[in-house]
Amino acid sequence: MANEFSNVTGFACDSSTGTLVDISGFVNNFSFDGGLELLDDTGLGDSDRTVVAGLGNARNVTINGWLNSTTRAIFAPLAGSATSITKTIELKIAGSDYWTGEAWPENVNLSGGVGTLNTWSCTFRAQSGLTATSVTAVA
């Protein structure tokens, strides 16, 4: 089985006009996590800790990339002030493996320096989870 390269992944996010836009070409890294919480139910007579499954954790997508007119229009307003809005996001893991939904943007950062390309980063927290699908939501 062959390992996967970055050319099978992608990312889309609401633009400043609310349209889902593929910004994969301006993204250089992503991570996707979730799972569920484990609750300790170890009893007094137990010799090893035991756990039971709890609730599912919020799905987090941490992503970063290059600043340009498209990505600046999306992320600069989020960095400049607190927001109570969610963004629609779509993470393409591979081929036709998409995760789509509404997520809260947090830890938004814009950065730049002498002799470097300006960058952005953001963590999207999908409190109600993301929906797995085989079809892209990008028009």
C-alpha positions, 0 to 999 in steps of 0.5 A: 500500500502506498503512502499518501502525499499532500496532493490528495488533501485539501481545505475550503472555508467560507470567504468574506462573502460567505461562499465556500472557497477552496484555498488548498493552494494557500495551505501548507499544513493541517491537523485533524483531531477528535475522538472521545473523552474517557472517564475513569471508573476505577474502583477501590478494589481494582489493581489497574485503572479502568475507563468507560467511553464518555462524550465525543470531543469537538473535532478540531482542524488546525490549519495554516498557510500563506497570506494573500488577498484571498486568505487575508480577507478570510482570516484578518477579520477573525484575528482583528476582533472577537467573532460570534460566527461560525465558518463552514469548512471542508477538509479533504483527507484523501481522494473522496474523503471529505469532512464538512461542517460549521466550526468556530475559529479560534487562535487566529494568527497572522504573522510576517517577518523580513525575508519571509512569506507572510502566514496565517494560522487558525484552529477551527473547533467543530463543536457539533462534529463534522460530517464525513462525505464522499462529495465536495461541498465546493461549487 
